Structures are given as C-alpha cells and as structure tokens.
Amino acid sequence: MDLLDFVPFRNEFNKAYHGLTGNKNQTSENPVFDELKVRRFSKPAKEAAGFIVDKIENWVGWNLKNKKTSVGGMTMIRAEVSSFALLGTKITVSFGLSEEIDRNGQPITTINAKAETEIDSRGDLGESRRVIRMVLSALDFEYRKAVIKDDDYLFRSLDPKGQAQAMQELFDNTQFQTKPAEEKKKPAKQTIPFKPAAKSNGTSVKTSPEKAETVPPSTPAAENSGQQDKPARAKVKVIKLKK
C-alpha cells in the first residue's frame, strides 16, 4: 500500500487536477473516476453497438462519423459531439466493443471508450469525460440486468487477465482511417508561345511574347514600298533672258 493513500482527500485532488489540466479521457480497469470504468455486459457486441449508434443518431449535438470492424474483430464507433459548455467546441469520442465466449458458451461484450476535446487550453472542464459517461450510463440502465462485475468476469472468462489486457491494447492502438481530403485542382497555367523575330542581316532579335504577337517584322520590301509612296518633288526650271 502506498503511503499517499492515507493523505486525506487525495482522490478529490486527483479528480480536480485531471479536470483542470486534461482535455482527453479514457476508460480503464482502475480509473480515477468511477464512471470511466470499463463496462462488460452479457450481451452480443452487435446488439450493444446498435444501441450506441441509435443513441448517437438521436441525441442533440451528436454526429455519427463511422462504424467499422477493425483488426482483431473489435467494433469501432466514432462520433463528434458539440459541447454547449465550451461554446460549440468539438469533442471526438470513440467506442470499442469486443466480444468473447465464456465457460457457459454465453457472450461477454467488453466496452472501452475514449474522448478528446479539440481545444487549445489544457483543461476542458470535464467535458470529454461527460460525453463518455452519457453513453456508458445509458448502457448501464438499458442492460442493468446483464451487467458483469469484476468477480463474475473472473469466474466466467476463460482467460480474464489476458483477455482484458489484449482488448485494452487493441483499443489503444486502433486508429481511425479517414478518407484523405480531395486535393484542390490547381488552375492550369496559361503558356504563351515564344515567336522569334524575322532574321535581318543574318541575325535574329529576341522579343517579348507580347511584342512578338502584335508587332509585325519589318522586311526590305516593306521599306521599298514606303519609299515609293513618298510624293516626288516638283522640278523648277530657271529661264534666263538674253539681253
């Protein structure tokens, strides 16, 4: 036993510390908060998953993101919650349901959960814990006659310690794969063809693309035509008178 266990109000201090400094919470076998205890029910995982999905789709501010079966047979449910206390801040919550068969051939469903608040500050005032508690409390009430306590689980499970540890690790290591965002199509770059000027005296003069299109090249024929178009000067004839 740790000597710190004799410190008065130690659990209350720990709860206040987690509430003021943490923005994520997760269920475990020995949590600081009792409501974050891992749940086990004598029900099939498919039935419990359907109940969770039904609640998420009907609760105000809850939005179901996806539901899938991950590696190992664990059913993963992910949702997004808008917190009213945090002025609409989003909370991502996920649930992992694993099913095993006990000594009597009856199903046992283990439910893990974790939630994280998308907030810049360190504390979320316990909002991430609240969304987990809402679902787990609904499960406790719905399956109140099928709740499996720790003593019952140790007696019924074929490998209680191994199964509990394996399910916890599987849930912790499971990550949701979201579809990559579609890349925005970049506008095509407009290319202007480069046209060199006409050769003059064996040399070529480089011009800009704009000038290459607007200014026509000069040719000797054009110059001669310009000279021919000039009006000829009138000739003045001087007449000398003989004295």
Backbone bond lengths (Angstrom), bond angles and torsions (degrees), N, CA, C in turn:
res aa  C-N    CA-C-N  psi(-1)  N-CA   C-N-CA  omega(-1)  CA-C   N-CA-C  phi
1 M - - - 1.470 - - 1.526 109.45 -
2 D 1.307 116.30 138.05 1.451 121.39 179.85 1.523 109.50 -81.22
3 L 1.344 115.96 140.21 1.458 120.08 179.29 1.524 112.05 -65.07
4 L 1.323 116.26 -25.00 1.455 118.65 179.28 1.521 112.76 -67.76
5 D 1.338 116.27 -15.74 1.464 118.90 178.35 1.523 112.01 -66.78
6 F 1.329 116.61 -21.01 1.465 119.88 -179.96 1.522 112.43 -85.71
7 V 1.315 117.45 -5.35 1.464 120.03 178.22 1.522 108.48 -70.09
8 P 1.347 118.01 126.97 1.477 119.11 -178.57 1.528 111.71 -66.74
9 F 1.329 114.73 142.75 1.469 123.30 177.79 1.533 111.85 60.82
10 R 1.302 117.30 28.77 1.467 119.26 -179.30 1.526 111.04 -65.77
11 N 1.328 117.00 -43.43 1.464 119.98 -179.95 1.526 111.52 -63.98
12 E 1.333 116.58 -37.61 1.456 119.28 179.76 1.530 111.19 -66.67
13 F 1.335 116.36 -37.30 1.462 119.83 177.41 1.531 110.49 -65.44
14 N 1.325 116.35 -40.83 1.469 119.76 178.64 1.529 111.60 -64.15
15 K 1.309 116.68 -40.20 1.460 119.81 179.14 1.526 111.06 -65.78
16 A 1.326 116.69 -42.31 1.460 119.76 178.39 1.517 111.30 -65.20
17 Y 1.330 116.98 -37.02 1.464 120.93 179.59 1.528 110.61 -65.89
18 H 1.319 116.92 -44.64 1.468 119.68 179.74 1.529 111.48 -66.49
19 G 1.326 116.30 -35.63 1.454 118.92 -179.18 1.517 113.76 -69.95
20 L 1.347 117.16 -29.62 1.451 121.33 -176.61 1.527 113.52 -94.26
21 T 1.310 117.76 -18.91 1.469 120.05 -174.33 1.523 114.11 -118.55
22 G 1.317 118.98 -7.32 1.465 120.51 -176.35 1.515 111.85 -116.25
23 N 1.343 115.74 144.96 1.462 120.74 175.34 1.524 111.91 -119.31
24 K 1.337 116.98 15.57 1.464 121.46 176.62 1.521 109.27 -143.78
25 N 1.316 115.66 147.71 1.460 122.07 179.51 1.525 109.00 -141.39
26 Q 1.331 114.95 156.38 1.460 120.78 -177.37 1.525 109.52 -152.90
27 T 1.331 115.06 146.46 1.455 119.70 177.34 1.522 110.60 -73.65
28 S 1.322 115.93 155.50 1.462 121.72 177.96 1.520 108.27 -158.74
29 E 1.325 115.68 175.32 1.461 120.15 -179.73 1.527 112.06 -74.94
30 N 1.329 117.37 -31.24 1.476 122.09 179.63 1.532 108.98 -131.19
31 P 1.319 118.12 73.47 1.462 120.57 -176.00 1.530 111.70 -82.19
32 V 1.340 114.20 164.20 1.462 119.63 174.46 1.521 110.37 -71.22
33 F 1.327 116.34 -38.77 1.461 121.54 178.00 1.530 108.61 -101.31
34 D 1.313 115.79 135.00 1.462 120.35 -177.02 1.527 112.35 -63.81
35 E 1.341 116.81 -30.74 1.466 119.16 -178.00 1.522 112.81 -71.50
36 L 1.337 117.22 -11.72 1.461 120.95 178.60 1.528 112.36 -96.34
37 K 1.302 117.08 20.93 1.456 121.77 176.17 1.532 109.81 -74.06
38 V 1.333 116.38 138.92 1.462 121.15 176.55 1.528 109.29 -60.22
39 R 1.327 116.54 134.93 1.458 121.29 -177.90 1.520 110.43 -100.15
40 R 1.341 114.81 145.91 1.470 122.33 175.08 1.521 108.44 -137.47
41 F 1.321 114.68 133.78 1.453 120.73 -178.93 1.522 109.41 -133.55
42 S 1.317 114.63 150.40 1.452 120.74 176.74 1.534 109.12 -87.26
43 K 1.319 114.98 61.86 1.449 122.78 -178.88 1.524 108.98 -141.13
44 P 1.329 117.95 153.54 1.468 119.61 175.54 1.527 111.03 -64.88
45 A 1.325 115.93 149.45 1.461 120.32 -179.13 1.527 111.35 -65.08
46 K 1.334 116.94 -32.88 1.460 120.24 -179.60 1.520 111.24 -63.94
47 E 1.333 116.81 -39.60 1.463 120.00 179.87 1.522 110.94 -68.67
48 A 1.331 117.40 -43.53 1.462 120.48 179.42 1.524 111.41 -65.72
49 A 1.334 116.89 -37.61 1.466 120.20 178.42 1.526 110.79 -65.44
50 G 1.323 117.48 -39.99 1.454 120.48 177.06 1.521 112.45 -63.01
51 F 1.326 116.81 -36.15 1.457 120.40 178.16 1.530 110.69 -66.59
52 I 1.340 117.25 -42.64 1.470 120.71 179.84 1.520 110.79 -64.62
53 V 1.329 116.92 -44.09 1.462 120.35 179.90 1.524 110.82 -62.93
54 D 1.324 117.25 -39.61 1.465 120.99 179.59 1.531 111.05 -63.16
55 K 1.321 117.31 -40.20 1.462 120.40 178.74 1.529 111.26 -67.09
56 I 1.310 116.48 -43.09 1.466 120.21 -179.04 1.525 111.10 -62.41
57 E 1.318 116.82 -39.44 1.461 120.28 -177.54 1.530 113.12 -74.33
58 N 1.328 117.42 -17.90 1.466 120.06 -177.14 1.523 113.20 -106.42
59 W 1.301 119.52 -16.88 1.457 121.34 179.71 1.530 110.55 -78.32
60 V 1.325 115.85 143.38 1.463 121.47 179.57 1.529 109.29 -74.35
61 G 1.319 115.34 132.91 1.460 120.55 178.89 1.509 114.55 88.39
62 W 1.344 117.50 -2.11 1.463 121.84 -179.98 1.525 108.92 -104.37
63 N 1.315 115.26 139.66 1.455 121.20 -178.39 1.526 109.14 -135.36
64 L 1.325 116.45 117.89 1.466 121.68 -179.95 1.523 109.62 -74.41
65 K 1.337 116.85 124.84 1.459 122.08 -179.82 1.520 111.59 -91.67
66 N 1.306 118.35 -55.57 1.463 120.37 178.90 1.522 110.03 -162.11
67 K 1.324 113.39 163.84 1.461 122.71 176.14 1.516 107.26 -142.91
68 K 1.302 116.43 126.94 1.456 119.75 -176.88 1.519 109.39 -153.56
69 T 1.341 115.52 169.04 1.458 122.49 176.07 1.520 107.56 -107.74
70 S 1.319 116.26 119.61 1.453 121.20 -177.05 1.525 110.28 -89.38
71 V 1.330 114.81 -178.96 1.465 120.81 177.96 1.535 108.95 -63.42
72 G 1.324 116.55 132.71 1.460 120.91 -177.78 1.510 113.05 100.00
73 G 1.348 117.08 -2.83 1.455 120.14 177.90 1.512 115.29 84.81
74 M 1.326 118.60 8.20 1.461 121.24 -179.83 1.528 109.67 -80.57
75 T 1.332 115.87 131.75 1.457 121.61 176.74 1.515 109.11 -86.12
76 M 1.322 116.59 122.49 1.457 122.10 -177.55 1.519 109.45 -109.58
77 I 1.335 115.73 131.36 1.461 122.92 178.04 1.524 107.54 -125.46
78 R 1.315 116.15 127.10 1.462 121.66 -177.99 1.521 109.72 -123.87
79 A 1.342 115.44 136.32 1.458 120.93 -178.83 1.527 109.32 -141.35
80 E 1.333 114.07 163.65 1.461 121.43 177.76 1.522 108.40 -125.20
81 V 1.329 115.92 131.65 1.463 121.61 -174.05 1.525 108.60 -120.74
82 S 1.322 116.23 136.48 1.464 121.73 174.37 1.520 108.59 -94.65
83 S 1.328 116.41 119.75 1.464 121.49 -177.11 1.521 110.35 -83.80
84 F 1.327 117.31 124.91 1.457 121.10 176.73 1.522 110.93 -75.28
85 A 1.325 117.26 -34.97 1.464 120.75 -179.73 1.518 111.80 -67.83
86 L 1.332 117.15 -28.89 1.466 121.55 -179.33 1.520 111.39 -104.96
87 L 1.336 116.63 25.84 1.467 122.38 173.22 1.522 112.82 59.30
88 G 1.321 115.85 46.05 1.455 120.88 174.87 1.507 115.61 85.14
89 T 1.316 118.29 10.13 1.465 121.00 177.77 1.527 109.79 -63.05
90 K 1.337 116.27 137.90 1.454 121.46 -176.48 1.538 111.07 -80.81
91 I 1.324 115.18 140.20 1.467 123.21 176.02 1.519 107.62 -124.47
92 T 1.304 116.78 123.24 1.461 122.11 177.91 1.523 109.19 -94.19
93 V 1.317 116.62 122.28 1.464 121.63 -178.31 1.521 108.69 -126.00
94 S 1.322 116.62 140.49 1.465 121.95 -179.80 1.517 109.27 -136.64
95 F 1.336 115.00 148.39 1.457 122.46 -178.98 1.521 108.53 -127.67
96 G 1.332 115.15 138.92 1.452 121.15 176.99 1.520 110.91 -120.94
97 L 1.338 116.87 123.69 1.460 121.78 -177.10 1.527 109.19 -116.23
98 S 1.334 115.90 123.74 1.464 122.19 178.79 1.521 109.07 -121.52
99 E 1.310 115.73 138.12 1.461 121.04 -178.20 1.523 110.58 -115.73
100 E 1.321 116.48 138.00 1.459 123.58 175.05 1.529 109.07 -136.47
101 I 1.311 115.88 162.64 1.464 121.81 -179.84 1.524 108.60 -107.03
102 D 1.334 116.28 130.46 1.466 120.32 -176.96 1.531 110.95 -85.52
103 R 1.323 116.29 -170.67 1.472 121.79 -177.34 1.518 112.27 -65.02
104 N 1.326 116.24 -27.23 1.463 120.35 -178.63 1.522 113.34 -93.38
105 G 1.332 116.69 4.89 1.446 120.03 -178.99 1.512 114.55 80.72
106 Q 1.345 117.19 14.69 1.456 121.83 -179.93 1.538 110.02 -97.74
107 P 1.320 117.68 147.41 1.475 119.70 -179.00 1.519 111.86 -76.67
108 I 1.325 115.00 144.92 1.456 123.10 172.83 1.528 107.41 -127.57
109 T 1.325 115.99 121.17 1.463 121.20 -179.07 1.519 109.41 -105.84
110 T 1.321 115.92 123.23 1.463 122.57 176.84 1.525 108.22 -101.58
111 I 1.342 116.57 131.80 1.457 122.07 -175.78 1.525 109.51 -119.43
112 N 1.317 115.93 120.61 1.460 123.07 173.00 1.521 108.81 -110.14
113 A 1.316 116.11 157.20 1.463 120.64 -179.55 1.520 109.82 -150.42
114 K 1.315 114.76 151.72 1.464 120.96 174.15 1.522 108.22 -151.37
115 A 1.336 115.25 149.61 1.457 121.05 -177.97 1.515 109.10 -144.86
116 E 1.328 114.98 147.80 1.466 121.41 -179.76 1.519 108.78 -141.50
117 T 1.338 114.77 133.96 1.463 121.37 179.89 1.513 110.04 -93.63
118 E 1.330 116.08 131.52 1.469 121.09 179.20 1.521 109.13 -83.98
119 I 1.316 115.33 79.12 1.455 121.33 -176.17 1.523 108.59 -137.46
120 D 1.336 115.61 146.79 1.457 120.29 -177.21 1.530 112.11 -75.89
121 S 1.318 117.63 -31.64 1.464 120.23 -179.04 1.520 110.36 -74.55
122 R 1.306 116.67 167.11 1.457 121.54 -176.29 1.525 112.56 -78.88
123 G 1.292 118.94 -29.71 1.460 121.53 -178.04 1.515 112.72 -110.62
124 D 1.330 117.17 147.99 1.470 121.90 179.11 1.519 112.11 -120.88
125 L 1.345 116.75 17.26 1.464 122.10 178.03 1.522 112.44 60.48
126 G 1.322 117.66 25.85 1.451 121.68 177.07 1.515 115.19 79.28
127 E 1.344 118.47 15.83 1.455 120.92 -178.22 1.527 112.22 -69.02
128 S 1.329 117.51 -37.53 1.467 119.23 178.17 1.524 111.19 -65.64
129 R 1.304 116.68 -34.35 1.471 119.67 176.91 1.529 110.93 -72.02
130 R 1.315 116.39 -32.08 1.465 120.09 -178.19 1.521 111.24 -65.97
131 V 1.351 117.52 -42.49 1.466 119.07 -177.95 1.531 110.95 -67.25
132 I 1.329 117.32 -33.55 1.472 119.55 175.19 1.521 110.09 -66.49
133 R 1.316 116.09 -43.36 1.463 120.34 -178.32 1.522 111.75 -63.58
134 M 1.332 116.98 -34.38 1.466 118.94 -179.87 1.520 111.73 -60.49
135 V 1.334 117.01 -45.34 1.463 120.30 -178.43 1.518 111.15 -72.51
136 L 1.332 116.57 -44.72 1.464 118.91 -178.18 1.527 111.60 -66.06
137 S 1.327 117.82 -35.33 1.466 120.42 177.20 1.524 111.10 -67.23
138 A 1.342 116.65 -36.92 1.464 119.66 176.66 1.522 110.70 -65.15
139 L 1.350 116.37 -38.78 1.468 119.63 176.67 1.524 111.58 -65.94
140 D 1.326 116.74 -40.73 1.468 120.10 179.31 1.522 111.52 -61.35
141 F 1.318 116.35 -38.07 1.458 119.24 -179.52 1.533 111.64 -75.69
142 E 1.321 116.69 -39.80 1.464 119.82 -177.95 1.521 111.73 -69.35
143 Y 1.322 117.30 -40.80 1.471 122.14 -177.53 1.529 110.84 -112.83
144 R 1.326 115.91 41.99 1.466 120.79 -177.03 1.523 112.06 -63.77
145 K 1.327 117.36 -25.82 1.463 120.17 179.39 1.529 111.90 -89.95
146 A 1.316 117.08 -4.18 1.461 120.93 -178.88 1.522 112.50 -117.32
147 V 1.344 117.57 14.47 1.463 121.26 179.77 1.527 109.26 -70.62
148 I 1.330 116.12 134.77 1.461 122.03 178.50 1.527 108.17 -109.75
149 K 1.303 116.88 117.37 1.457 121.23 179.16 1.528 109.97 -83.89
150 D 1.323 115.14 173.17 1.469 120.04 -175.36 1.530 111.82 -61.07
151 D 1.327 117.50 -41.78 1.468 120.18 -179.22 1.526 111.17 -65.20
152 D 1.324 116.33 -41.82 1.464 119.51 178.58 1.524 111.48 -65.71
153 Y 1.326 116.05 -36.96 1.464 119.29 -179.50 1.530 111.12 -67.68
154 L 1.326 117.12 -39.07 1.458 119.84 177.63 1.529 111.53 -63.00
155 F 1.315 116.67 -31.67 1.465 120.17 -179.13 1.526 111.45 -81.77
156 R 1.320 118.55 -37.22 1.456 121.71 -173.21 1.522 113.90 -87.57
157 S 1.317 118.21 -32.97 1.457 120.68 -175.23 1.527 111.30 -74.78
158 L 1.330 116.00 147.20 1.457 120.24 178.11 1.530 111.62 -75.47
159 D 1.310 117.34 -32.35 1.465 122.25 178.09 1.522 107.64 -144.47
160 P 1.328 117.58 79.33 1.476 119.21 -172.13 1.523 113.62 -63.46
161 K 1.319 118.01 -45.21 1.468 119.45 -177.23 1.524 111.03 -70.21
162 G 1.325 116.23 -43.87 1.458 119.64 -179.43 1.519 112.41 -65.63
163 Q 1.340 116.51 -42.19 1.463 120.24 179.54 1.524 111.25 -65.78
164 A 1.328 116.81 -43.31 1.462 120.01 -178.68 1.522 111.25 -63.48
165 Q 1.328 116.66 -43.07 1.461 119.99 -179.87 1.525 111.41 -68.64
166 A 1.331 116.32 -41.54 1.469 119.56 -179.29 1.527 111.28 -64.44
167 M 1.321 117.22 -42.10 1.462 120.35 -179.90 1.519 111.58 -66.94
168 Q 1.338 116.53 -38.04 1.458 119.66 179.21 1.528 111.12 -66.06
169 E 1.316 116.58 -42.76 1.467 120.16 179.24 1.529 111.19 -67.47
170 L 1.326 116.33 -38.85 1.459 119.66 178.97 1.520 110.87 -63.72
171 F 1.306 117.12 -40.70 1.459 120.87 178.98 1.530 111.51 -69.03
172 D 1.327 117.04 -39.89 1.463 120.59 -179.43 1.527 111.71 -65.98
173 N 1.333 116.64 -34.78 1.464 120.33 -175.33 1.521 113.55 -90.18
174 T 1.317 117.29 -6.98 1.458 120.17 -179.03 1.516 109.64 -80.66
175 Q 1.334 115.70 129.43 1.456 122.20 178.38 1.516 108.79 -122.92
176 F 1.299 115.07 141.63 1.464 120.40 179.38 1.512 109.07 -79.14
177 Q 1.317 114.69 132.35 1.456 120.29 177.34 1.513 108.74 -98.55
178 T 1.311 115.18 108.21 1.445 120.33 179.12 1.520 109.97 -91.28
179 K 1.300 115.46 153.99 1.451 119.81 -179.87 1.525 109.11 -68.75
180 P 1.318 117.03 133.85 1.465 118.13 179.12 1.513 111.27 -64.62
181 A 1.307 113.90 142.06 1.462 118.37 -179.95 1.515 110.57 -64.02
182 E 1.327 114.22 140.01 1.446 118.91 -178.63 1.526 109.64 -66.58
183 E 1.295 114.45 131.56 1.450 119.01 -179.62 1.528 109.71 -70.11
184 K 1.315 113.97 135.61 1.447 118.78 179.21 1.522 109.41 -71.39
185 K 1.307 114.38 134.07 1.442 119.10 -179.71 1.520 109.74 -74.56
186 K 1.311 116.05 122.82 1.449 120.97 179.67 1.521 109.41 -78.51
187 P 1.326 117.74 139.61 1.469 118.95 178.76 1.518 110.64 -63.96
188 A 1.316 114.73 141.29 1.461 119.22 -178.91 1.514 110.11 -67.73
189 K 1.295 115.30 137.39 1.454 120.61 -179.97 1.526 109.63 -75.67
190 Q 1.335 116.56 133.03 1.449 121.60 179.60 1.522 109.26 -83.75
191 T 1.289 115.91 123.63 1.457 121.00 -178.72 1.521 109.35 -106.14
192 I 1.323 116.46 136.26 1.460 122.60 178.60 1.518 108.34 -107.85
193 P 1.304 117.57 120.39 1.466 118.69 -177.46 1.525 110.81 -65.64
194 F 1.304 115.39 142.30 1.459 121.90 -179.93 1.522 109.76 -92.71
195 K 1.331 116.29 123.65 1.452 121.64 -179.57 1.510 109.36 -118.24
196 P 1.319 119.01 113.97 1.468 120.33 178.86 1.515 111.37 -70.92
197 A 1.326 115.50 151.93 1.459 120.20 179.43 1.514 110.04 -70.59
198 A 1.358 115.41 161.79 1.461 120.23 -179.51 1.520 110.15 -65.89
199 K 1.301 116.62 148.49 1.458 122.01 -177.87 1.518 109.77 -70.35
200 S 1.319 115.74 141.27 1.467 122.17 176.86 1.508 108.38 -137.97
201 N 1.338 116.14 117.28 1.467 122.48 -178.12 1.522 111.89 60.78
202 G 1.330 115.14 37.52 1.463 119.36 176.09 1.503 114.59 78.21
203 T 1.309 119.29 7.30 1.469 122.05 179.19 1.509 108.88 -123.88
204 S 1.333 116.70 155.12 1.463 122.49 178.07 1.507 108.47 -120.69
205 V 1.295 116.81 135.70 1.455 122.42 -178.45 1.522 107.95 -104.67
206 K 1.362 116.66 126.92 1.465 121.76 179.93 1.511 108.82 -81.91
207 T 1.283 113.91 133.06 1.466 119.91 178.23 1.506 109.52 -125.33
208 S 1.306 115.99 163.83 1.455 120.31 178.32 1.510 109.98 -71.44
209 P 1.366 117.75 157.94 1.471 119.95 -179.21 1.512 113.08 -57.08
210 E 1.354 117.62 -37.53 1.447 119.02 -178.31 1.515 111.18 -66.33
211 K 1.315 115.60 -44.64 1.454 119.25 -179.08 1.517 111.37 -68.75
212 A 1.334 116.04 -31.59 1.456 118.91 -178.84 1.506 111.75 -64.36
213 E 1.345 117.04 -27.54 1.448 119.73 -177.37 1.521 112.38 -90.58
214 T 1.331 116.80 -29.41 1.461 119.44 -172.67 1.521 113.51 -95.92
215 V 1.335 118.07 -36.81 1.464 121.58 -175.11 1.515 109.14 -95.35
216 P 1.335 120.40 117.47 1.463 121.34 179.76 1.522 109.59 -76.19
217 P 1.311 117.21 147.44 1.460 120.25 179.51 1.509 111.05 -68.67
218 S 1.342 115.63 146.76 1.472 121.05 179.56 1.518 109.91 -88.20
219 T 1.315 115.72 141.85 1.465 121.42 -178.29 1.515 109.27 -127.70
220 P 1.346 117.85 157.35 1.473 119.69 178.47 1.501 111.79 -59.81
221 A 1.325 118.86 -36.34 1.459 120.85 -179.86 1.511 110.82 -60.16
222 A 1.329 114.55 -39.66 1.461 118.23 -179.96 1.508 110.63 -66.23
223 E 1.324 117.09 -37.73 1.457 119.79 179.16 1.512 111.35 -65.22
224 N 1.368 118.56 -43.85 1.458 121.93 179.29 1.508 111.81 -62.41
225 S 1.355 113.85 -40.28 1.464 116.89 179.55 1.506 111.32 -63.47
226 G 1.340 114.72 -32.99 1.456 118.69 179.03 1.511 111.53 -68.18
227 Q 1.322 116.19 -37.40 1.456 119.19 178.94 1.520 111.67 -69.46
228 Q 1.337 118.08 -36.15 1.452 121.19 -179.68 1.520 111.96 -69.03
229 D 1.321 115.77 -28.54 1.456 118.40 -177.85 1.517 112.08 -72.96
230 K 1.358 119.17 -14.58 1.460 120.60 -178.42 1.539 109.83 -70.66
231 P 1.315 119.76 135.86 1.479 121.94 -179.94 1.523 111.26 -69.49
232 A 1.357 117.59 139.22 1.473 122.04 179.81 1.520 110.93 -73.40
233 R 1.317 116.41 144.58 1.462 120.80 -179.95 1.537 110.69 -74.34
234 A 1.337 117.18 141.34 1.478 121.78 179.00 1.537 110.49 -72.13
235 K 1.351 116.93 133.75 1.466 122.03 -179.70 1.535 110.48 -85.66
236 V 1.287 114.33 132.70 1.480 120.34 179.55 1.534 109.26 -103.14
237 K 1.328 118.06 123.22 1.474 123.55 -178.70 1.532 109.09 -100.85
238 V 1.291 114.69 124.25 1.460 119.85 -177.73 1.533 108.22 -94.63
239 I 1.297 116.02 126.68 1.482 122.75 -179.97 1.527 108.75 -108.60
240 K 1.333 115.92 123.34 1.466 122.45 179.19 1.540 109.39 -100.03
241 L 1.283 115.16 131.44 1.456 120.91 178.82 1.525 109.25 -90.27
242 K 1.346 115.59 134.29 1.485 120.85 178.02 1.515 109.93 -82.58
243 K 1.284 117.21 132.76 1.448 122.01 177.00 1.505 111.01 -86.27
